């Protein structure tokens, strides 16, 4: 089973390589385009790595468990503070990716379990939220198996506003 660890600010080159792979493999899954990502300078990638590993954000990466090993997956969680202080702090799941050769082997389950545990334990979140394209029945089923429920809310899908992104959430321990 791959090792899952938190992305650090000095992992900017890994972040760049992974993001370019993600955008090449599944371009409609992310708001950023491959061309826009390719135009980023090394300094901009370094800044992104800092932001993605800061206090209100955490990015988990999976690899084979030794230095220089092939990257296998990524999951990013950001905090979303509610306007109502009576409501729990929410974490939002973003940038979910599993490399093609690792799909169907349980890595998405492992990443999601660790992301939920870290969001609750390290970020203090009481809820995890995510958006799923309305036509992505496999993703909807996957998240339902992991305790997520549709909230009834939706928003336009960023890459095709004629479609919807369904909001799902799950309570965290």
C-alpha positions as CSV (number, residue, x, y, z in Angstrom):
1,X,0.0,0.0,0.0
2,X,1.4,3.4,-0.8
3,X,2.6,5.8,1.8
4,X,0.4,8.9,2.4
5,X,2.0,12.0,3.7
6,X,1.4,15.7,3.9
7,X,2.8,17.9,1.2
8,X,5.4,20.3,2.4
9,X,6.4,23.8,1.1
10,X,9.6,22.4,-0.3
11,X,7.7,19.8,-2.4
12,X,6.9,22.4,-5.1
13,X,8.5,20.4,-7.9
14,X,6.4,17.3,-7.0
15,X,3.3,19.6,-6.9
16,X,4.1,20.9,-10.3
17,X,4.7,17.5,-11.8
18,X,1.5,16.1,-10.2
19,X,-0.7,19.0,-11.2
20,X,0.5,18.8,-14.8
21,X,-0.2,15.1,-14.8
22,X,-3.7,15.6,-13.3
23,X,-4.6,18.3,-15.9
24,X,-3.3,16.1,-18.8
25,X,-5.2,13.0,-17.6
26,X,-8.5,14.5,-16.5
27,X,-8.7,18.1,-17.8
28,X,-12.5,18.6,-17.2
29,X,-12.1,17.7,-13.5
30,X,-10.3,20.9,-12.5
31,X,-10.9,24.6,-12.9
32,X,-7.4,25.3,-14.0
33,X,-6.4,24.6,-17.6
34,X,-3.3,22.7,-18.5
35,X,-2.0,25.7,-20.5
36,X,-2.4,28.0,-17.5
37,X,-0.5,25.5,-15.3
38,X,2.3,25.2,-17.8
39,X,2.7,29.0,-17.8
40,X,3.4,29.1,-14.1
41,X,7.0,30.0,-13.1
42,X,9.0,28.0,-10.6
43,X,8.5,30.9,-8.2
44,X,4.7,30.6,-8.6
45,X,4.9,26.8,-8.0
46,X,6.9,27.4,-4.9
47,X,4.2,29.9,-3.7
48,X,1.5,27.4,-4.5
49,X,3.2,24.7,-2.4
50,X,3.4,27.1,0.5
51,X,-0.3,27.9,0.2
52,X,-1.3,24.3,-0.1
53,X,0.6,23.3,3.0
54,X,-0.3,26.2,5.2
55,X,-2.5,26.5,8.3
56,X,-5.9,26.4,6.6
57,X,-5.0,24.0,3.9
58,X,-3.5,20.6,3.7
59,X,-2.6,18.4,0.7
60,X,-2.0,14.7,1.1
61,X,0.2,12.9,-1.5
62,X,0.7,9.2,-1.9
63,X,3.8,7.5,-3.2
64,X,5.4,4.0,-3.0
65,X,7.0,4.9,0.3
66,X,10.6,5.7,-0.5
67,X,12.4,8.8,-1.8
68,X,12.2,9.3,-5.5
69,X,9.3,6.9,-5.8
70,X,6.5,7.3,-8.3
71,X,3.7,9.6,-7.2
72,X,0.3,7.8,-7.0
73,X,-2.3,10.1,-5.7
74,X,-3.3,13.5,-4.2
75,X,-6.1,14.9,-2.1
76,X,-6.4,18.6,-1.0
77,X,-8.4,19.9,1.9
78,X,-9.1,23.5,2.7
79,X,-10.9,25.0,5.7
80,X,-14.1,26.9,5.1
81,X,-15.2,28.9,8.2
82,X,-19.0,29.2,8.5
83,X,-20.6,32.6,8.9
84,X,-22.6,31.3,11.8
85,X,-20.2,30.6,14.8
86,X,-22.7,27.9,16.1
87,X,-22.0,25.8,13.0
88,X,-18.9,23.5,12.9
89,X,-15.8,24.4,11.0
90,X,-16.0,22.8,7.5
91,X,-13.3,21.3,5.5
92,X,-13.7,21.2,1.7
93,X,-12.2,18.4,-0.3
94,X,-10.6,19.6,-3.6
95,X,-8.2,18.3,-6.2
96,X,-8.8,14.6,-5.8
97,X,-6.5,12.5,-8.1
98,X,-5.3,8.9,-8.4
99,X,-2.8,8.0,-11.1
100,X,-4.3,5.7,-13.7
101,X,-2.1,2.7,-12.8
102,X,-3.4,3.0,-9.2
103,X,-7.1,3.3,-9.8
104,X,-9.3,0.5,-8.5
105,X,-6.7,-0.6,-5.9
106,X,-8.0,1.1,-2.8
107,X,-5.8,4.2,-2.9
108,X,-8.8,6.6,-3.2
109,X,-10.3,5.0,-0.1
110,X,-7.0,5.3,1.8
111,X,-6.6,9.0,0.8
112,X,-10.1,9.9,1.7
113,X,-9.9,8.1,5.1
114,X,-6.7,10.0,5.9
115,X,-8.0,13.3,4.5
116,X,-11.1,13.0,6.7
117,X,-9.1,12.0,9.8
118,X,-6.6,14.8,9.2
119,X,-9.3,17.4,8.6
120,X,-10.9,16.5,11.9
121,X,-7.7,16.0,13.9
122,X,-5.3,18.5,12.5
123,X,-7.6,21.2,11.1
124,X,-10.4,20.9,13.7
125,X,-13.2,20.5,11.1
126,X,-16.5,18.9,12.1
127,X,-17.8,18.5,8.5
128,X,-16.3,17.6,5.2
129,X,-17.9,19.0,2.0
130,X,-17.2,18.3,-1.6
131,X,-18.8,18.9,-5.0
132,X,-19.4,16.2,-7.6
133,X,-20.5,16.6,-11.2
134,X,-24.1,15.6,-11.5
135,X,-23.3,13.0,-14.2
136,X,-20.5,11.4,-12.3
137,X,-22.4,8.4,-10.9
138,X,-19.2,6.5,-10.0
139,X,-17.9,9.4,-7.8
140,X,-21.4,9.9,-6.2
141,X,-21.5,6.2,-5.3
142,X,-17.9,6.3,-4.0
143,X,-18.6,9.2,-1.7
144,X,-21.9,7.7,-0.5
145,X,-20.0,4.5,0.4
146,X,-17.8,6.7,2.6
147,X,-20.7,8.3,4.5
148,X,-21.2,11.4,2.4
149,X,-24.8,12.5,1.6
150,X,-26.1,15.0,-0.9
151,X,-27.3,18.2,0.8
152,X,-29.8,19.3,-1.8
153,X,-27.5,22.2,-2.7
154,X,-25.8,22.6,-6.0
155,X,-23.7,25.1,-8.0
156,X,-22.9,25.5,-11.6
157,X,-20.0,23.2,-12.7
158,X,-17.1,25.6,-13.4
159,X,-16.0,24.1,-16.7
160,X,-19.5,23.8,-18.1
161,X,-22.1,26.0,-16.4
162,X,-25.0,24.2,-18.1
163,X,-24.2,21.3,-15.7
164,X,-24.3,21.2,-11.9
165,X,-21.9,20.2,-9.2
166,X,-23.9,18.5,-6.4
167,X,-22.8,19.4,-2.9
168,X,-22.2,16.4,-0.6
169,X,-21.1,16.4,3.1
170,X,-20.2,14.1,5.9
171,X,-19.8,14.7,9.6
172,X,-16.3,14.1,10.9
173,X,-15.6,12.4,14.3
